[in-house]
Amino acid sequence: MTLKKIYKKWACVALTGASMLGATIATANAQQVFRNTITGEELKILEVAPKEGRDTPAVKSFLETGINPYIGVKGCLPRGEEAYLVACSGCHGHLGEGKVGPGLNDNYWTYPKNTTDKGLFETIFGGAQGMMGPHGGDLQLDEVLALIAWIRNLNIGEAKDAEWLTDAQKASFKPFNAKEWDGSGKAEAAKEQCTIPAN
């Protein structure tokens, strides 16, 4: 092999390696940085979260954008309610009305960042003050997104103050009605899929 051929082969390998490194850096930069609500330390989400439930399209989208694609998806509500009743209702009440923990069914948030999907996720995943421990190792990431969708669904406040809703969602917003949910709402939601809506 001539010196010229060796150089060409080396240059090709170097360019391929540089391209792969660039793609890796671009992927890493595409992911949001999630921070602990109290300490501000970076949350090592993929090191802590259970392996199951982290490769869904919704989780991949959320980790890149910080926006929960399950908000307003009725098919996700039964799963979110189930996770909420197990992990949250003991402190926050069965309908988010608050008990030893603050209410979650209005537009007031102890931590203002919880008006965003990313902020609420960070608080659930990494914990907060008082008895609010971290749930990052207990709940699957996809389950946390469904849980957040359920918490947002419990809202009895005004749509104009619900910063997590898009303009289209605000236009069709109705405050949570427990009787309606226990009646036909739960059955209707159970018929639908928990998937990202098509754009």
SULTAUR-V700608 format. One record per backbone hydrogen bond with DSSP energy under -1.0 kcal/mol. NH is the residue of the N-H (numbers start at 1). CO is the residue of the C=O. Records with the same first field share a line. If there is no record, write none. Layout:
NH=CO / CO
This chain:
6=2
7=3
8=4
9=5
10=6
11=7
12=8
13=9
14=10
15=11
16=12
17=13
18=14
19=15
20=16
21=17
22=18
23=19
24=20
25=21
26=22
27=23
28=24
29=25
30=26
32=63
36=41
40=36
43=34
45=43
48=44
49=45
54=51
60=56
61=57
62=58
63=59
64=60
65=61
66=62
71=68
73=70
76=73
77=74
80=76
81=77
82=78
83=79
84=80
85=81
86=82
87=83
88=84
89=84
91=88
92=88
93=89
96=93
98=92
99=91 / 101
101=91
104=96
105=96
114=111
115=112
116=113
120=116
121=117
122=118
123=119
124=120
125=121
126=122
127=123
128=132
132=129
133=131
135=124
136=125
139=135
142=53
144=140
145=141
146=142
147=143
148=144
149=145
150=146
151=147
152=148
153=149
154=150
155=152
156=105
161=158
162=159
163=161
165=162
170=166
171=167
172=168
176=155
181=177
182=178
183=179
185=180
186=181
188=184
189=185
190=186
192=189
195=193
